Each structure stands twice: as C-alpha cells, then as structure tokens.
Amino acid sequence: MGSATNYLAHGFRIEVDWPLPSGLLQQGLADRAGLRVQMGEVRWSARPDPDEEGFEVVDEQHRFYWPILGSASIDETGLVTFDPKADAPQGILSHAVLGPLCAHWIFMQKRIALHANCVAVDDQLLAVVGSSGAGKSSLAAALVGRGAVPHGDDVISLDPMTGLVPFGTSRIKLNPDILEQVPLRPTTISELYEGLDKRSVQFELPRDPRERKLNVIYRLKDVEPGAQTSFLEVTGFPKALGLLSEIYRPYVAVHAFGTEEMLRRCSSLVDKVKMFDLYRPRDLHRLSDLAGEVITHFQTLQQ
C-alpha cells in the first residue's frame, strides 16, 4: 500500500492507497466527496457461508462477502473497509471497488446503478444491458470500433429524475477473442487479476468527459444463427420492470433498499429514456456489422 490517490468515477471521488486501473479521471476532485477506502476488520452479525456470497445491513453498515476476496463494508459516509483473505489478488480489490462497491454507493445516493456498458455516439449516450455473458462489452467494443466513445463499463450511474449519466471510465473489460473481431486502437491492454480471462482494454480519456443524458437502452436478446437483427421497443410498466431487472446485482439492491423503492426509481425513468430489445444472433464474425446497425438505428431515433 502507498500514499492515497484520488480518482473520479461516476461523478464522485474514490480515495484509495493503491493504484486503480487506468481509464479514470484524476482531476477536478476538490468538491466531489465519495468513497474512502481503508483496510480493517469487518464484523458480521451472522458469519456468512464461506462458499457463498453474503450481504447484510446492520446499523447503517452495508456488508459484503465474496468467497474469492473476503469481506468489505460501506457506511453512510462512504467509508469502505476491506477485510480481504490473505491470498486475495490485489487486482480483485480494485475490481470490487469499481464494481459492486461503486454500484452500491450509487444506490445509496438515491440513484440507479445500471449493469451496462455505455458509449457516446455523436455526443449522445446509448447503453447496452443484458445478463452476464450476454455480450454487452463485446458490442460496446464494436461500437467503439465504429467511432463511438466509451463512457462507462459494467456500472453506469443514472439520475432517475433526469436520465443524466456522469462519465465512468474509458476502459472496457473484454475477452481476448473479441480483439480479433473488431478494429480497435486501445492505448493499453492489461490483465484484470490472476485467474480471470477478460482483459482491461484502455482507450484515451475523452477530452470532454461531462455528464450526458442517456437516450436509449438496448437490451440484448439471442435469436437463432442466421436470423435478422430486429429492434422491439419496450414501453410502460414492462419497461420499468425491465429496468429493475437490469440494475447492478438487483437482489442486493432490493435487500438493502426494498423492491418498492427500486421500482419507484426505475419508473421515474420510463418517460426519459427509450428502451429496445435488440434481437440478434450471437456471431462474433458479424459483430462489427451489428454495431453498424445499432448506430444507424440510434441515429435515426435522434432525428
């Protein structure tokens, strides 16, 4: 561990004394209080199963347990305490900060943490959502290969009243085989942590990483090989339920804040952001073509 460094992600400061992955801003931090990360003991009211993920809220302490990492807690002031296992790789600590802990802090700020990849096309934002392994990062990378600009990876912070999204990161976590299918020019490619196949693919930070409005959410759906790509708009209450299912680790958010509250936040977005089910075959060789179809559809909606 070294001296504390401030990073900016999702519109708030992260203060940590080990280096986080590149792709985060380190400027304009003076008035953006957020997470302060330290090492220490995390005490549980009931010891979690060592082989299962665990979560509890006690006395305004939100506590997490992961079998590969150990325990962490976050309180109402943004103080994060890590109690890692002795053999936990340092890279997974960074992953936990930028993933579940940032997401939970976003929820604690009465916002929505969407499990998504987000890019800017013609200065307008679109997000790609779907279950783990659905291909969110792959499509985001293909969109970047066609000129889009990364705005957030894995977690994006949504204001439910406005649909605005602060800049998150300019990196995308990708399986190595995707790099052979899309024309990318990353600044660096690095390992996330030992034992994980995905790589951190870093792009240049945008010159203007301001908060932008999210215009469209594309939810990935699989169809049979050879089928045509199609877009089906989701509206009304099914849209609110769809958004609820795409928040980051919904079972944890619902446990911490309640189904009614999370559905209320998602319902606030129904008339602010369009949502489409994107039906497409899982074909890596057509990934760049799919990105072109998405960009054309998105640009048509903005006209």
C-alpha positions, 0 to 999 in steps of 0.5 A: 500500500502507498500514499492515497490517490484520488480518482473520479468515477461516476461523478464522485471521488474514490480515495484509495492507497493503491493504484486503480486501473487506468481509464479514470479521471484524476482531476477536478476532485476538490468538491466531489466527496465519495468513497474512502477506502481503508483496510480493517476488520469487518464484523458480521452479525451472522458469519456468512457461508464461506462458499457463498456470497453474503450481504447484510445491513446492520446499523447503517453498515452495508456488508459484503462477502465474496468467497474469492476476496473476503469481506468489505463494508460501506457506511453512510459516509462512504467509508469502505473497509476491506477485510480481504483473505490473505491470498486475495489478488490485489487486482480483485480489490480494485475490481470490487471497488469499481464494481459492486462497491461503486454500484452500491454507493450509487444506490445509496445516493438515491440513484440507479446503478445500471449493469451496462456498458455505455458509449457516446455516439455523436455526443449522445449516450446509448447503453447496452444491458443484458445478463452476464455473458450476454455480450454487452462489452463485446458490442460496446467494443464494436461500437467503439470500433465504429467511432463511438466513445466509451463512457462507462463499463459494467456500472453506469450511474443514472439520475432517475429524475433526469436520465443524466449519466456522469462519465465512468471510465474509458476502459472496457473489460473484454475477452481476448477473442473479441480483439480479433473481431473488431478494429480497435486502437486501445492505448493499453491492454492489461490483465484484470487479476490472476485467474480471470480471462477478460482483459482491461482494454484502455482507450484515451480519456475523452477530452470532454468527459461531462455528464450526458443524458442517456437516450436509449437502452438496448437490451440484448436478446439471442435469436437463432444463427442466421436470423435478422437483427430486429429492434422491439421497443419496450414501453410502460410498466414492462419497461420499468420492470425491465429496468429493475431487472437490469440494475447492478446485482438487483437482489442486493439492491432490493435487500438493502433498499426494498423492491418498492423503492427500486421500482419507484426509481426505475419508473421515474425513468420510463418517460426519459429514456427509450428502451429496445430489445435488440434481437440478434444472433450471437456471431462474433464474425458479424459483430462489427456489422451489428454495431453498424446497425445499432448506430444507424438505428440510434441515429435515426431515433435522434432525428 
